[in-house]
Each structure stands twice: as structure tokens, then as C-alpha cells.
Amino acid sequence: MGKKIAIIGGGNLGTAIAEGLLKSGFCKPADLIVTKRNIATISALKEKGVKTISDNNKAVQSSEIVILAIKPFQVKDVLTAISKDLSPSKHILISVVTGIFIKDIYETVNKKLPVVRAMPNTAIAIQQSMTCLSSVNASASQVKMVDDLFCTLGKVAVIEEKLMDAATVLGACGTAYAMRYIRANIQGGIEIGFDAMVATLIASQTVKGAAQLLLEKGAHPEQEIDKVTTPKGCTIAGLNEMEHQGFSSSLIKGIAASYNKIVEG
């Protein structure tokens, strides 16, 4: 791409973004800077040619795209410290911080920067993220550039910022929900005779294939369910038992509980 990218915060998500950008070829290692207080913990990135430093200001000064990947409680202090080095004519600021609105960023930075709020998930490390974007003061070309960046790391949806908390639950928390479903499948598989390794393979690939059917065919889940549920068959018997035990209801309630937690702070 040619532009320098600084990732402020080399935690789990920041590191995942860096790894995804490198694997996708979106940028060269030399064009990527990742910051963390203890840079020893991100030595694997340094070994790949990424510049790893503890000075956020130097990272901002050396970049054009700044990705904020820190904890919510750190945002005000970090933005206050780097605001003098952020330039509306030079930088695009991308925030992947949960629960921090663009207006909160402007209140601290006090500059009319192009700001994009993005919510990816940890599958970004293998270029399979679901990322939602919303922006303020960004031109069409700038939004496209950010869209292109995250498209190399998975799927992208541009949404209104008021839906970003909901996107966090469905897309980011959703990874944990899916993992828990797969884990339950594995446990069930072991109970009916498979060893853990084979059960994991079958459960994981089956879920991957089911999701791919929806993504590639644009089908509704019930259309695909109908194809594997025969009258008096084992599939419908299992599905009905799951529903009797509150399967769909508990999942919906869990999603709502996560959303309420974010909204209520």
C-alpha cells in the first residue's frame, strides 16, 4: 500500500491485526509499527521485520494510518499524549476500542481528524474477521482505503455508529459464542464414541462448512436445515430436543445480556 501503519497497543487484538496485515500482504513489515510498554512480549513481530517500540508519539510521527488498539480506560490518557502529533492533513485514526464513540475521541483530540471506528474480531489474525466500520470526517477515498485494509482481513460491513455496540456483541463476542457451541459439539461427539481429536475436526469443519454455505449461496439458515431434516429422522429429533431445552432462546438471551452490559457500562 505504501503508507506507514502504526498500531498503538500490541495486545491480543493489536497483534492479531498486525499478523493479519502481514499474512495478507497488505503492507510490508517495514511499513508497520506496533507499540507496547513491554516490547519483549511482541518479539515475534520484531523477528518478522516489524518495528516494535514503546513510544506512541514516535509511532504516530512515523505513520499515516494510526490504529488505536488499547483498553477503553487507557484511551483518554493515550490520546491526550499523542494528540499533538496527530495531523488532520496527514493521519487517519482508526479506533478498534470497544465502547468508545467517535465523539469521545474528538473531545480528547480536539482536531477535525478523519476518524474511523472499526470492530473486528480475533479471526483477523487468519484473515477471517468480520469487521464493522463507521466514520466521521473521512472522505470517500479514505473510507475505501480503510475498507480495503479490513477486506484483506475478512469480511466488512459499513454501518451507522449507533449500531456499533450491537456489532461488538454479534461479531466480536460472537466468536466466543461460536467456540462454546463447537466445544459442546466436541463433548457430545466424545460421548457418542469419538476421541477428542477427531471430534474437534468434525465439529470445527462442519461449522465452517455450514457458515460457508450461507456466505456463498446467500441462503437462509432454514433453507439449509430443511435439506438435512427428513421426516421422523435423527436430525429433526435432535433439533427439537435442543429447542425444548431452550437452545435458541438461551442464545438470544445471551446476546441481549452482552449488549446490555456494554450499553450500561
RORO-599959 format. One record per atom (N, C-alpha, C): residue in one letter; x, y, z. Coordinates in steps of 0.001 Angstrom, whole numbers, padded with zeros to 6 digits, always signed. Layout:
# RORO-599959
AXYZ...
END
This chain:
# RORO-599959
M+000819-001200+000000M+000000+000000+000000M+000857+001256+000000G+002025+001186+000656G+002934+002324+000642G+002811+003246+001828K+001710+003197+002551K+001535+004062+003714K+002021+003350+004972K+002569+004130+005884K+003043+003585+007153K+001855+003431+008108I+001802+002295+008774I+000713+001994+009702I+001281+001822+011102A+000706+002549+012060A+001094+002397+013456A-000065+001773+014225I+000212+000699+014925I-000783+000079+015798I-000396+000416+017228I-001227+001256+017848I-000964+001668+019220I-001611+000650+020148G-000790-000217+020704G-001292-001268+021582G-001060-002643+020991G-000034-003329+021480G+000308-004647+020964G-000252-005781+021796G-001519-005632+022229G-002182-006707+022968G-002708-007757+022008N-003709-008526+022467N-004224-009618+021634N-004769-009131+020297L-005627-008079+020333L-006238-007603+019100L-005226-006873+018227G-004406-006006+018830G-003403-005274+018061G-002436-006214+017363T-002018-007251+018076T-001116-008241+017494T-001805-009024+016385A-003089-009360+016609A-003849-010090+015590A-003974-009270+014313I-004217-007974+014442I-004306-007091+013273I-002968-007063+012532A-001887-006926+013291A-000556-006891+012680A-000271-008180+011920E-000572-009306+012536E-000316-010600+011896E-001161-010758+010627G-002413-010303+010708G-003289-010389+009547G-002818-009523+008401L-002377-008308+008708L-001878-007401+007668L-000648-007972+006977L+000201-008627+007754L+001402-009218+007181L+001056-010429+006319K+000192-011302+006824K-000177-012508+006088K-000903-012185+004790S-001708-011118+004822S-002469-010743+003618S-001610-010034+002592G-000448-009557+003004G+000412-008803+002104G-000036-007369+001908F-000957-006892+002754F-001456-005527+002619F-000339-004507+002836C+000577-004843+003718C+001715-003953+003926C+002964-004780+004190K+004102-004158+003976K+005380-004812+004245K+005698-004670+005730P+006460-005594+006283P+006843-005484+007696P+007486-004139+008032A+008274-003616+007099A+008970-002347+007345A+008018-001163+007419D+006795-001309+006907D+005814-000226+006925D+004880-000309+008128L+005171-001228+009050L+004295-001461+010197L+005044-001210+011508I+004411-000442+012378I+004965-000153+013707I+003941-000577+014742V+004385-001317+015744V+003492-001738+016829V+004095-001282+018147T+003268-000666+018984T+003769-000178+020270T+003222-000990+021432K+004044-001105+022452K+003644-001740+023711K+004652-001357+024774R+004185-001235+026005R+005119-000881+027075R+006236-001902+027186N+005872-003174+027216N+006860-004244+027291N+006999-004884+025916I+007917-004367+025113I+008036-004836+023730I+008580-006262+023639A+009116-006769+024743A+009625-008141+024731A+008512-009140+024446T+007280-008773+024809T+006148-009683+024621T+005673-009741+023162I+006172-008842+022326I+005811-008878+020900I+007065-009073+020044S+007998-009805+020599S+009258-010054+019895S+009042-010847+018606A+007967-011657+018560A+007692-012444+017350A+007442-011526+016155L+006807-010372+016391L+006583-009410+015307L+007900-008770+014879K+008729-008476+015847K+010040-007875+015537K+010859-008815+014667E+010773-010112+014961E+011515-011103+014185E+011053-011152+012729K+009812-010713+012491K+009269-010700+011128K+009595-009401+010392G+010275-008484+011073G+010667-007234+010433G+009829-006042+010813V+008870-006241+011722V+008016-005139+012185V+008781-004319+013215K+008613-003001+013145K+009245-002134+014136K+008408-002155+015400T+008999-002522+016520T+008291-002568+017795T+008952-001589+018757I+008158-000640+019243I+008682+000378+020156I+007683+000630+021284S+008138+001323+022314S+007261+001648+023436S+006802+003102+023400D+007296+003870+022448D+006988+005294+022343D+005847+005523+021346N+004650+005803+021867N+003491+006024+020996N+003662+007239+020093N+004266+008289+020622N+004435+009518+019847N+005325+009305+018632K+006410+008572+018809K+007298+008284+017681K+006577+007458+016622A+005726+006547+017079A+004970+005716+016139A+004024+006569+015307V+003350+007519+015946V+002423+008406+015240V+003175+009299+014265Q+004304+009841+014699Q+005107+010726+013850Q+005584+010014+012588S+005765+008713+012675S+006326+007944+011562S+005275+007270+010689S+003991+007599+010910S+002932+006879+010193S+001890+007812+009602E+001036+007235+008736E-000102+007967+008181E-001427+007372+008645I-001419+006080+008933I-002606+005410+009477I-002297+004989+010903V-003136+005430+011834V-002931+005103+013242V-004105+004260+013723I-003809+003048+014141I-004844+002147+014649I-004741+002083+016160L-005792+002527+016824L-005831+002553+018281L-006407+001232+018782A-005546+000414+019409A-005962-000920+019847A-005604-001122+021314I-006161-000260+022152I-005855-000294+023585I-007127-000556+024391K-006996-000607+025715K-008145-000814+026585K-008948+000486+026697P-010264+000387+026874P-011092+001602+026967P-010616+002599+028017F-010162+002110+029169F-009749+003023+030233F-008440+003744+029916Q-007726+003291+028890Q-006462+003916+028511Q-006628+005003+027453V-007800+005066+026836V-007998+005918+025658V-007697+007386+025932K-008263+007933+026994K-008095+009367+027255K-006636+009733+027447D-005915+008961+028256D-004507+009272+028520D-003660+009121+027261V-003885+008064+026517V-003083+007821+025320V-003358+008882+024255L-004644+009180+024019L-004981+010195+023021L-004465+011573+023416T-004550+011895+024688T-004039+013185+025162T-002549+013297+024868A-001835+012207+025083A-000386+012214+024892A+000015+012310+023423I-000763+011693+022523I-000354+011689+021104I-001050+012762+020272S-001992+013495+020883S-002801+014455+020106S-001954+015516+019413K-000872+015933+020035K-000033+016980+019431K+000653+016499+018150D+000763+015182+018004D+001420+014623+016825D+000436+014161+015755L-000858+014226+016061L-001873+013834+015087L-002224+015025+014192S-002166+014818+012890S-002424+015900+011942S-003598+015542+011033P-004619+016401+010960P-005770+016142+010076P-005382+015980+008614S-004307+016622+008194S-003877+016549+006790S-003017+015325+006510K-002555+014656+007541K-001644+013527+007365K-002249+012198+007800H-002987+012217+008904H-003381+010964+009540H-004848+010569+009349I-005063+009273+009340I-006388+008685+009532I-006303+007910+010831L-007213+008182+011738L-007231+007486+013023L-008313+006421+013000I-007912+005182+013229I-008847+004059+013285I-008880+003537+014710S-010056+003520+015299S-010197+003004+016660S-010891+001652+016642V-010272+000672+017280V-010905-000640+017436V-011220-000888+018917V-011376+000219+019659V-011625+000132+021101V-013117-000032+021375T-013464-001031+022125T-014866-001304+022446T-015463-000198+023305G-016657+000255+022925G-017418+001176+023770G-016987+002628+023721I-016006+002968+022897I-015541+004360+022783I-016097+004953+021491F-016956+005964+021635F-017581+006577+020482F-016636+007586+019823I-016904+007884+018574I-016075+008844+017854I-016119+010211+018528K-017279+010582+019063K-017383+011874+019755K-016453+011916+020974D-016254+010770+021627D-015339+010701+022771D-013904+010966+022326I-013570+010463+021150I-012225+010675+020606I-012012+012150+020296Y-013006+012783+019667Y-012882+014201+019325Y-012795+015093+020566E-013483+014720+021605E-013439+015512+022840E-012034+015563+023417T-011286+014506+023200T-009918+014439+023722T-008907+015025+022751V-009016+014658+021480V-008044+015104+020478V-008252+016568+020101N-009531+016984+020015N-009874+018365+019684N-009308+018802+018332K-009336+017876+017363K-008904+018166+015998K-009867+017481+015047K-010074+018070+013875K-011016+017511+012905K-010334+016445+012054L-009915+015399+012744L-009259+014286+012080L-010265+013394+011363P-009853+012713+010296P-010685+011639+009762P-010620+010479+010765V-011762+010098+011309V-011791+009022+012307V-012709+007909+011825V-012196+006698+011884V-012985+005517+011546V-013036+004623+012778R-014235+004244+013147R-014387+003293+014243R-014590+001912+013623A-013787+000960+014036A-013849-000382+013468A-014004-001416+014572M-014809-002427+014319M-014951-003523+015265M-014686-004833+014547P-013427-005305+014597P-013102-006609+014038P-013219-007680+015121N-012863-008903+014793N-012736-009918+015837N-011393-010616+015695T-011071-011514+016623T-009725-012072+016674T-009389-012969+015488A-010382-013362+014689A-010091-014144+013485A-009370-013306+012441I-009149-012037+012763I-008400-011159+011866I-006982-011675+011669A-006463-012415+012657A-005108-012953+012577A-004964-013977+011462I-006080-014605+011051I-006037-015580+009961I-006841-015089+008759Q-007076-013771+008722Q-007764-013114+007600Q-009208-013593+007427Q-009869-013862+008562Q-011253-014319+008523Q-012137-013501+009467S-011779-012243+009698S-012550-011400+010610S-013871-010952+009998M-014796-010619+010858M-015978-009845+010474M-015786-008478+011098T-015604-007463+010263T-015313-006119+010746T-016412-005155+010337C-016921-004399+011299C-017911-003355+011022C-017240-001995+011132L-017577-001091+010206L-016951+000231+010143L-017985+001353+010185S-017632+002448+010854S-018385+003694+010755S-017361+004829+010825S-017679+005980+010223S-016667+007030+010137S-017257+008429+010272V-016379+009384+010606V-016718+010807+010660V-015533+011587+010075N-015845+012572+009239N-014843+013446+008629N-013863+012710+007706A-014226+011529+007279A-013372+010784+006353A-013949+010904+004940S-013082+011140+003977S-013520+011229+002581S-013873+009838+002070A-014541+009801+000930A-014914+008521+000328A-013678+007668+000050S-012600+008320-000402S-011372+007577-000709S-010714+007047+000560Q-010815+007820+001633Q-010237+007365+002897Q-011025+006189+003474V-012347+006273+003383V-013186+005169+003860V-012893+003920+003039K-012724+004106+001722K-012419+002962+000856K-011077+002341+001224M-010113+003176+001566M-008808+002661+001936M-008892+001808+003194V-009666+002300+004174V-009836+001532+005413V-010639+000265+005139D-011658+000398+004291D-012451-000768+003893D-011549-001810+003218D-010700-001351+002311D-009774-002259+001623D-008837-002942+002618L-008382-002170+003599L-007478-002711+004618L-008132-003887+005331F-009362-003666+005810F-010032-004727+006570F-010587-005830+005671C-010834-005516+004390C-011282-006560+003457C-010194-007597+003217T-008934-007195+003346T-007850-008171+003211T-007798-009091+004426L-008556-008744+005458L-008533-009494+006714L-009852-010201+007004G-010740-010239+006012G-012026-010902+006200G-013148-010165+005502K-014332-010204+006072K-015500-009522+005535K-015699-008178+006240V-016316-007222+005524V-016531-005874+006063V-017975-005446+005843A-018546-004785+006850A-019861-004157+006718A-019744-002725+007214V-020219-001769+006420V-020246-000358+006836V-021610-000093+007455I-021611+000368+008707I-022849+000550+009457I-022888+001933+010098E-024050+002299+010630E-024153+003530+011416E-023502+003293+012778E-022890+004354+013307E-022168+004169+014566E-023086+003733+015702K-024362+004117+015655K-025273+003734+016727K-025447+002212+016828L-025057+001486+015780L-025148+000026+015791L-023838-000642+016192M-022824+000160+016531M-021512-000421+016786M-021477-001300+018034D-022217-000928+019070D-022269-001791+020256D-022899-003135+019913A-023947-003090+019107A-024592-004328+018672A-023639-005157+017813A-022853-004483+016979A-021876-005177+016136A-020804-005841+016984T-020441-005186+018075T-019458-005750+019000T-019946-007089+019544V-021208-007115+019936V-021781-008338+020506V-021880-009438+019457L-022452-009107+018307L-022712-010127+017286L-021429-010600+016598G-020517-009672+016346G-019318-010016+015593G-018097-010359+016416A-017908-009670+017537A-016711-009906+018352A-016991-010911+019470C-017997-010620+020304C-018396-011593+021327C-018853-012889+020661G-019405-012746+019457G-019928-013895+018730G-018896-014985+018495T-017618-014609+018432T-016566-015619+018285T-016576-016568+019479A-016721-016000+020672A-016760-016836+021880A-018013-017705+021904Y-019142-017140+021454Y-020378-017937+021409Y-020197-019139+020479A-019598-018886+019320A-019394-019960+018345A-018436-021017+018897M-017399-020564+019595M-016445-021503+020189M-017117-022385+021241R-017986-021779+022017R-018669-022555+023050R-019596-023593+022414Y-020249-023243+021299Y-021099-024189+020577Y-020256-025347+020045I-019099-025002+019470I-018218-026047+018942I-017721-026946+020070R-017378-026340+021211R-016913-027145+022338R-017987-028128+022796A-019232-027662+022839A-020335-028543+023228A-020492-029678+022224N-020327-029365+020934N-020373-030393+019901N-019293-031447+020117I-018104-030983+020465I-016989-031900+020711I-017304-032812+021897Q-017838-032206+022967Q-018179-033000+024146Q-019224-034060+023795G-020208-033656+022987G-021220-034605+022546G-020618-035699+021685G-019680-035309+020827G-019021-036273+019963G-018242-037315+020744I-017587-036864+021802I-016845-037797+022652I-017804-038772+023338E-018949-038242+023776E-019930-039088+024457E-020467-040192+023553I-020547-039927+022245I-021101-040947+021347I-020019-041770+020651G-018744-041601+021089G-017744-042555+020631G-016459-042044+020015F-016371-040758+019642F-015153-040262+019015F-014106-039859+020049D-012831-039928+019652D-011813-039353+020527D-011826-037842+020325A-011174-037121+021230A-011256-035658+021237A-010730-035036+019947M-009659-035590+019387M-009062-035001+018191M-009992-035115+016987V-010547-036290+016793V-011446-036485+015653V-012735-035694+015850A-013252-035658+017076A-014471-034895+017365A-014259-033413+017086T-013075-032906+017428T-012754-031499+017183T-012719-031198+015687L-012086-032087+014928L-012017-031908+013479L-013412-031907+012853I-014218-032888+013200I-015559-032999+012618I-016418-031796+012991A-016407-031421+014265A-017243-030308+014728A-016813-028988+014090S-015513-028748+014053S-014999-027480+013522S-015254-027342+012027Q-014945-028383+011276Q-015126-028325+009828Q-016604-028244+009463T-017461-028910+010239T-018889-028873+009966T-019444-027463+010149V-019016-026795+011216V-019458-025419+011457V-018908-024491+010370K-017651-024689+009999K-017053-023875+008937K-017822-024050+007627G-018147-025300+007301G-018881-025569+006069G-020280-024988+006080A-020948-025069+007230A-022301-024515+007346A-022286-023009+007134A-021312-022341+007752A-021206-020888+007590A-020884-020517+006140Q-020013-021301+005512Q-019631-021022+004134Q-020810-021183+003180L-021688-022141+003462L-022897-022301+002647L-023728-021017+002642L-023881-020405+003822L-024677-019179+003923L-023988-018016+003218L-022672-017909+003405L-021929-016794+002816L-021880-016877+001293E-021679-018063+000767E-021507-018197-000681E-022826-018303-001437K-023833-018909-000820K-025107-019095-001510K-026128-018019-001169G-025868-017261-000100G-026827-016243+000318G-028142-016833+000785A-028100-018058+001245A-029314-018763+001666A-029696-018404+003092H-030948-018656+003437H-031406-018517+004821H-031080-019827+005541P-030685-019763+006822P-030359-020994+007547P-031427-022080+007454E-032691-021681+007501E-033755-022688+007476E-033792-023452+006148Q-033368-022805+005061Q-033317-023494+003776Q-032327-024655+003816E-031178-024396+004448E-030158-025438+004552E-030560-026494+005582I-031256-026071+006634I-031737-027030+007641I-032721-027999+007007D-033600-027464+006165D-034608-028313+005514D-033973-029424+004680K-032769-029183+004165K-032112-030170+003310K-031594-031384+004080V-031431-031214+005394V-030880-032332+006187V-031863-032858+007230T-033095-032355+007206T-034105-032853+008144T-035159-033651+007375T-035131-034947+007528T-036108-035825+006878T-037196-036208+007877P-038394-036522+007402P-039484-036907+008303P-039082-038058+009231K-039328-037864+010506K-039017-038856+011545K-037524-039184+011625G-036688-038263+011101G-035248-038514+011079G-034533-038107+012354C-033232-038428+012405C-032433-038140+013597C-032123-036652+013747T-032005-035931+012606T-031667-034504+012689T-032792-033707+013340I-034026-033912+012891I-035142-033148+013459I-035384-033538+014908A-035117-034802+015246A-035271-035234+016636A-034293-034479+017533G-033043-034358+017055G-032046-033634+017832G-032348-032149+017923L-032747-031553+016808L-033076-030121+016800L-034228-029812+017741N-035267-030628+017673N-036432-030386+018535N-036073-030519+020010E-035227-031490+020338E-034812-031642+021734E-034021-030415+022195M-033137-029921+021335M-032364-028712+021668M-033289-027523+021910E-034303-027380+021061E-035242-026271+021220E-036076-026441+022488H-036467-027671+022807H-037216-027920+024050H-036382-027515+025273Q-035052-027649+025135Q-034147-027297+026241Q-033743-025820+026210G-034317-025066+025266G-034080-023616+025237G-032873-023169+024439F-032472-023946+023433F-031264-023633+022670F-031299-022219+022069S-032257-021955+021193S-032322-020644+020540S-032595-019537+021544S-033498-019807+022471S-033864-018806+023476S-032668-018402+024326S-031875-019385+024763S-030722-019074+025616S-029667-018283+024853L-029494-018590+023561L-028532-017858+022753L-028959-016404+022576I-030235-016199+022269I-030758-014838+022102I-030636-014056+023402K-030953-014718+024528K-030837-014057+025837K-029383-013708+026138G-028461-014576+025745G-027047-014293+025965G-026577-013098+025164I-027002-013010+023915I-026658-011865+023071I-027200-010577+023681A-028452-010619+024138A-029068-009437+024759A-028346-009057+026044A-027910-010058+026824A-027197-009778+028075A-025861-009094+027798S-025146-009563+026778S-023875-008933+026417S-024092-007491+025952Y-025133-007287+025151Y-025434-005944+024661Y-025783-005000+025807N-026618-005475+026728N-026999-004638+027886N-025790-004294+028738K-024833-005227+028843K-023622-004973+029623K-022818-003826+029021I-022709-003810+027675I-021981-002734+027008I-022715-001403+027175V-024013-001416+026934V-024803-000175+026985V-024815+000424+028394E-024925-000449+029387E-024998+000019+030768E-023629+000334+031362G-022594-000055+030626G-021250+000234+031091G-020782-000689+032194
END
